[in-house]
Amino acid sequence: MTEAVELSASEVSPGVLHAAVMDAFSDYIIHFDIPFEMWPHLVSRQNFDMENSIVLVVDEEVVAFCFASHVRPQQNGIRLATLGVVKKSRRHGYAARLLDIFIQRATKRNLDFVEMECFAQNDKAMRLYESRGFISVCPLYGYEADPLDSEISQPFCTPEVLDEATAFFELDHHPSSKDLPLQVLPVILRVSTVPLTYWKLQNAFLAFSSDENTSQLRISCLVDFSPSLEDAELLINELRRQFPLYKCSVPQIQREDIGGKALENTGFSQMSEGAKTPRPRRYRPKKPVETIEAPELQVNTAIASNTPPKSTPRKKYNRNKSKSPNDVDKLGVRMQQLSPIEPDDIVEMRKNRATQLIKKREYHQQQMEERKKREKAQELIIKRVEEETVNKLVRAEVMFTLFQEHNQQKAKPISPNADVHEETYPFGFNPASLSPDVLFPRIKRWEDQLKKLCQRGSYQVNGHNDQERGIACIREACRDSYMELLLHHTEISKKMDVNERLWMNWYREIDSVQSTFREASGQHDTLSLMSARDNLTVLLAKCTSFYNKLLLNLKTLSPSSATTYSIHLSMVALGDLARYSQNLQPKSQRNWNIAASHYRNALMQLPSNGKVFNQLALLSLHQGNTFEACYLYCRSLACTTPFCARENLMTALGKAYDVAKKQTNMPFATLSDALNSFQTRFLACMSVLYTGIDVVRHESDFVKCLDALISVSKFITSSSDEMENVKLVLIQSIVFSIFSVHNTQVSIGLPEIQEPHFDTEWKPWRDNEVVHVALRFCFRLCSLLLDSIAQQSSESVLNTVLPAINIFLDWLRSHTWFMDFENDAVVEFQQHLVQSLSLMRSKRDEQLNDQWDGHRPSLSEDLDLRGFLPYANVLIRRFSCDANIQNGSTHHNIPTISIRIARLFGFADCATTLGWMPYDAVSTLAPRLTCEPVISDRLCPHCSNSIMSSTCEFCGYDSNEGEKDEEQSPVQSPVQSPVQSPPTGRRGGLLSGVQLNVPKPAPKRSTKTRTRAVVEFGGLSYASPNDPKCLIVVDAANVAMRHGLNKRFSCKGIRLVFDYYLARGHKVIAFLPDYLLTYESVGAQKRMAGIGFDVNPSKLPDDVALLQSMVLEGTIIATPPQDYDDSYCIQYAGHHDGCVVTNDLFRDHVEGMNASGQKKAAMRQWLAAHRISFTWVGDEFFPNPDFRFPAPNTACLQE
């Protein structure tokens, strides 16, 4: 027989240990069946010390095990937690050998004792332990009690409710805690899976949990060190008063002398000897301590004898039994000392208690009924979803297959590799060189066939194997066709969502195998589980190989938007596959770096997809990095294609706030500790700003966060090895703070929020206190970072701190209206900025500037901030396009520190020009730029549009002409030129340097111009009676979404607008894409939304029949699906001198015009005169009351 090898339990995999334990305890006295998912919880609950635990291995199989756990920190001992031998290896002396080894190791470690617990019925184990010198200490019992059937007549008490930390501290430091069982100590209680409540009354301590669904009350710890146990009885009676309908139980860990008698006196009964779960016993050392000569160790704990100690006879508790006079007197005196209660109060309390008992019974009954209703509703929902899922296609229904159905009737090409199943399955299909007109109808037919095959429970061709071969063949043909389309027809593939269809083809197969794996996990069938795990692993590997091959081929194509989109989605798919693969590993062995790498590579291709940021946030939570997860959640909300991660962010911030409340102010020994404290307190501040509730009352949280940042700045030195991590945390903090400023204005991520104001001013911010708190916090953060530069301005420190500072300054430079914010924090920030500029004057490169001309060199932080909408305007002005950001860092040899310093001075120069910073403080630091700096937007005095130069590109008005007229006027403007020294008094604002007193030129009017009509609030007249009955072109999609509150496409709204203008004598017409007018295409979009895809509501009209009826009337005209329907609206209205009913400003239409600036300005003027804005009051259409129809035959567009 092979010799057994001793190993540490830490050297054996958890799965092998779990299998050995389950085998050894399969025929134990009690039922012991723990799934593998609960194994980590068992290890933590029993406080296993894997390093000191021993495992015997024979022929690479575990035959016996002995788990150790520490007893208490203040005692020099060890606990034998579990000892077992697998069934096929028993009667070989492995248990005795393990026990001897365990005692010998404890002797070498100079431990004082070994202790353990054993069931009294386990005769073999008891004989073994007694042979090694173990002695019995005390028995342990379990108790139970049924719900109350009458009111308790014992006196009331008011227990002290303790928090977890206080309860554990008092229990650990009690002088008699060394005599308590391990299961009632904090080392076990703190890993409880259910929340515990802690009560204390004089010398008694109680910990319990309650389950409202099952009406179960479990007492985890009852301790009373006084001999009388009166305090324990009072606690138990009060507990039963508060939970009269609950069944109570105490696990078999209760000593009689420290609480067991109190349980018996209050109506609890001991668990019987013949019960399924036997009564365990606890063993501690007797005095004097016996010594074992061989192992030279004092064995302080031992096993009981074969005959279990005589148990206390079970007795029925009589609550009406009167106590002796002496007991009554003692109890009365004690109650008077605790809380004297008047007789009338007792009567009133009993009445209230009876009323409360009735209410609790009613509430309990109501909860049970509601739970049944919820369960029934959930079952119906699950059934409906399952039925709908069976009938859903892979992705979008291809529109032009409706026009290519005749291709399905053509004869199929005969493949040389075809067999007898060619008519049913596409064996040997090769999609190479086939056109999309041929591939799409075949793919649709194969998908329908695949859906039918997967729905059938039994399908026979020539057996079950033929069916599986056929399904695999169809899937392979579809995937090859998708790859052919992606590689050779990129634009059509993007338009037809081929990438999504390909992923869903794989995902359906993966999901079916995952379902099999989950079912096998629930059945605890090892063979089925291993088979399902292997199948899923092979499928994931196959899918990963497919996408890697596709990705390599896509990278060889010429760059285009469609190719970039396909590469992006392929990388996202690889990230999802890597995440699925790691879910098959034990939690302690999971590595999320591969999935994170794929997601980050996908963002390099397309940084505007919020879903990818959300996936990265989930990986950060798996790794325990809450700070980075919250940052990524905010990035997922602030991008072009946002992901609905608002609830996820709120949950993470709420947990971080709870952690921050438990932190204490203490000096930090290392940079890592200080940085962790800052991250936690920063998230607490973000939680306060995100909720926006009682922000001013939480001012202390912001102060603590700033103090933590000061602690971090003390560790920032040129010799620190953690500078990159500090730089990343500071950048993420500033970006998160900027996001919080925008979120305090409008709640980003809510469906009803359509304009998040990332690059436009939210007018009410000046009177909003929460926005002020967020701005003040941002300025103070940057002030502290600037102060760290003043303390040490080495290149390493500058490269760590300047990126975060410059990000905030660039954001402020592009959102100049926030410069109007006046606060002490702003003044402090300006002072620190001037001080830092003076220190860095010698480091500045005089030849380098930071003009936003679209050709500036980029840095690593610019690459990371792509897709962040509050910063998008900065990147556009500085680099003009995304390619310049990605390639800018490789096209110059300028040191990064010089670029960062130049950006700092660039902001100072711009702030001085705007009058935000004093001119004298900055002008002496460096010579002024010879060219005019970039000034933020100002308003045209004529049309009030934002302009960047003297000539307005909207209306053509030249503001310089007005200034010349003003100079000739004897009245001088009080506003000085921005080129001169700004006044030292009140600083300028957004419009400093703009001549606001310019006389408005009289517009040239036609001789047919009408006077403004008097508004009449009755009848059909809302304008002048002489208004022409011009053509009305309705932007149908805009009207429908506005009527549906931007959540649904309301066809009724279009009909109401038609009726409104038809009743007033106008001709009305609208344009809609034809895919909104057919049941097939709309149904396909609805099915996609049903299976979880993010489908825009503007593609889901709620009444196609109504739209089709308006098409027959001639009021709605269908446009080709690939065309831009707004262009049809504008051009038709322009040719027929009509007006457009819409709230759309058509900026994308104007910017997309291939015309000169004058023509674009003319288009803007025409749109401003012919666009009728509107709103809805319920179902009442309400156009802009200030709109006046232009004169007839004016401003018509030319062809």
Secondary structure, 3 states (H helix, E strand, C coil): CCCCEEEEHHHCCHHHHHHHHHHHCCCCCCCCCCCHHHHHHHHHHCCECCCCCEEEEECCEEEEEEEEEECCCCCCEEEEEEEEECHHHCCCCHHHHHHHHHHHHHHHCCCCEEEEEEECCCHHHHHHHHHCCCCCCEECEEEEECCCCCCCCCCCCCCEEECHHHHHHHHHCCCCHHHCCHHHCHHHHCCCCCCCEEEEECCEEEEEEEECCCCEEEEEEEEECCCCCHHHHHHHHHHHHHCCCCEEEEEEEECHHHHHHHHHHCCCEECCCCCCCCCEEEECCCCCCCEECCCCEECCCCCCCCCCCCCCCCCCCCCCCCCCHHHHHHHHHHHHHHCCCCHHHHHHHHHHHHHHHHHHHHHHHHHHHHHHHHHHHHHHHHHHHHHHHHCCCCCCCCHHHHHCHHHHHCCCCCCCCCCCCCCCCCCCCCCCCCCHHHHHHHHHHHHHHHHHHHHCCCCCCCCHHHHHHHHHHHHHHHHHHHHHHHHHCHHHHHHCCHHHHHHHHHHHHHHHHHHHHHHHHHHCCHHHHHHHHHHHHHHHHHHHHHHHHHHHHHHCCCCCHHHHHHHHHHHHHHHHHHHHHHHCCCHHHCCCHHHHHHHHHHHHHCCCEHHHHHHHHHHHHHCCCHHHHHHHHHHHHCCCECCCCHHHHHHHHHHHHHHHHHCCCCCCCCHHHHHHHHHHHHHHHHHHHHHCCCCHHHHHHHHHHHHHHHHHHHHCCCCCCCHHHHHHHHHHHHHHHHHHHHHHHCCCCCCCCCCCCCCCCCHHHHHCHHHHHHHHHHHHHHHHHHHHHHHCCCHHHHHHHHHHHHHHHHHHHHCHHHHHCCCHHHHHHHHHHHHHHHHCHHHCCCCCCCCCCCCCCCCHHHHHCCCCHHHHHHHHHHHCCHHHHHHHCCCCCCCHHHHHHHHHHHHHHHHHHCCCCCHHHHHCCCCCCCCCCCCCCEECCCCCCEECCCECCCCCCEHHHHHHHHHHCCCCCCCCCCCCCCCCCCCCCCCCCCCCCCCCCCCCCCCCCCCCCCCCCECCECCCCCCCCCCEEECHHHHHHHHCCCCCECHHHHHHHHHHHHCCCCCEEEEEEHHHCCHHHHHHHHHHHHCCCCCCHHHCECCHHHHHHHHHHCCEEEECCCCCHHHHHHHHHHHCCCEEECCCCCHHHHHCCCCCHHHHHHHHHHHHHHEECEEEECCEEEECCCCCCCCCCCCCCCC
